[in-house]
């Protein structure tokens, strides 16, 4: 009876670090430094936090109009202003998709 031999294939640790870095930051190599890959982990996390902030704002805005004074929670108003300003800047640096694929060079 033939014996079974198990083979463990390992990747080079440098390749693993490069893959993790590409998953986090994105893998575009032919574009300018400011082009953001939309599938990068940090961008997906930022977009998820933006969706949560929108959900909070759906309840906060009517509540603040009805029950809060103008000066209450002013820090939250500034926080959302800064958050959405950063979101707009990141949107200008993100590629868009057409029928041929992702457009990364404007």
Protein Blocks (a to p, Z undefined) as FASTA:
>chain_A
ZZdddddddddfklmmmmmmmmmnopcfkbcfklccfkbmklmmmmmmmmmmmmmmmmmm
mmmmmmmcfkgoklmmmmmmmmmmmmmmmmmmpccddfkbccfbZZ
